[in-house]
């Protein structure tokens, strides 16, 4: 199931790569991260708590997670 994760704190290409690396182990495919939109889209079966923990551990804040 695809999920759109709204993320605060990303400001550069390094941030984008860091978020992609944090979510990759939880994804069934690729991870799309948008700096401008402040979101990540990931196809995953992981629950919200797991996704929030991965982003938090990477040093960023999740503001919402929606299924798309």
N, C-alpha and C positions, 0 to 999 in steps of 0.2 A: 504494500500500500504506500502510495506517495504521500509524503508529509512536507509541508512548508513550515520551516522554523524561522521565526523572526529573531534576529540576533543584534544586540547592541555591543559596540566596542571595537568593531572591525574598521580599520582605517587605511590599510595598504595591502599590497599583493602578498606580503608575508602573512598577514592576518588571514587572508583568504585561504592560503595554502595550509595554514595551521588548522583552520576549521575543517577543510577537506580531509586532512589527515586524521582528525579526531572522529569524523563521521564514517570514514571509509570502512572500518571494521564492522560497522553496524549496517552497511548498505548492501543491497542485493545487486547493485550495479554502480554506475557512476554517481558522484555527488556534484550538484550544481550550486555554486555559491556566487551571490551577487553582492559586491561591495556597495554599489549605488542603491540597490533595493534593500540592503541590510537583511538578506535572507539566505537560507539554504534550502534546496529541494533534494530530498533523498527518498529512495524507494527502500522501505525497511519494515520489518515486523517488530522492531524494538518499541517498547512502551515510552510514554512521555518522560517518565522519571529517568530512564536510561539515557535518552537523548539529551535531557537537561544536564545530567551528570557529566556526559562526554564534553559538552560545550563548556560547562563550568570549569572542568578540569583543564581545558585548553585556555582558560582565562577570559571568557566572554560571557555575556548575559543573554539568556533566552527570555524574550518578552511574550511570545505565544507560539503555539504549535497547532496547525490545522491540517486536517486530512484534505487532500485535493484529488 
